[in-house]
Amino acid sequence: MKQISKTKWILVVVLLVFTFQYAKGQTYKSELPKEKQTSLELYVTSKEAYENWKKDPDNIKILDVRTPDEYITIGHAPMAWNIPAFLQTYNWDESKQHFSIKPSTQFMADIKAVFQTTDTIYVMCRSGGRSAWAVNQLAAAGFKNVYNITDGFEGDTVSDPESIYNGQRMKNGWKNSGVPWTYKINPELMKIPNKKD
C-alpha cells in the first residue's frame, strides 16, 4: 500500500475543513430569512460568536450596530464595539407600527477608524437584519471576514399564542443564550454619532 505524504494529508484536512465550513454556511443560508442573509455568506449564532471570541479574543472583534440607546438601555456584549449603522428618528411609521430609523452617514468612517479590512468581525444588531445590512456595507468596502450574528442581541420573537412570551424577543439571541452581557458602559468602545447625523 502506498504511503500518503504529509503534505497530501495536510491538503486533505484543509479541504475537509473548508468543505465543512462551506456546508455549514449553506445550511445557515437555507434556514435564514432573506433579510438576514449577506453577500459574504458568513454566519454564526450568538453562542457560537461568544465561544469563538473566547478562544481567540485578540483576533475576533464583536461589533454591535444597534443605536446607542439600545446598546445602553437593553444591554450589550461586554467586549462589543458600538458603531450604529442606523439612528433612531422619532417619526412614527404607521405601516410598521414603530418609530423609524435612518442610516448613519458616519457609519463607514467610524468602521474604518476602528477596524482593518483584514479583521475578523462578528456583527450583531437586535435580531440579525440590520447587522446583515452592515455586513454588506463592510463587504462592499473590502472587508472579507465579516460574519452576521444571525440571532442578534435580543433574538427572534416567540410565535406561540399559548406562551406568556408570545411576541417577545426571547427565542434566542445573545441575551437569551447564557453568554455574558452587561449594562455597564465603556465609552471607549462606543462611536457616538455627531449631531448633524
C-alpha angles and dihedrals in degrees: 000000000000119000116236113225122241090245092056091050090052091049091050091050092047090049092050092049091048091048091050093049092047092049090047090052092049091050090052091047094051090052097044126093111245093252090062096050121101138200091244092052092215114140140171135169120237092257092050091047092053094045091049092046091049090055094048112017094159094058106032117071124197117213123191111197097184121117116279088248091058092044092051103039104031095039135244145218106284093233097042123118112223110219107155116224091189133027129216119252122189094227111122114236104208095192094054095033095229142080113284128243130213132206115266111244091210097049098106094041090054091046092053091048091057108028139046121223088244094056121112105235129184110202126203138177129164097300111346106279103093090039090056088053089049092049089054091051091051091047090053088052092055103267110142107179102055119134129194113229092221099202096042125202101305099028133215126319122266109245103197118112089199093058123089085220094057109142094012124116099246103111099097135321134121093290093052099040101080094251124126120281133160148189090216111115126221103189090198088069094053132084103199113203117245121245096257090063 
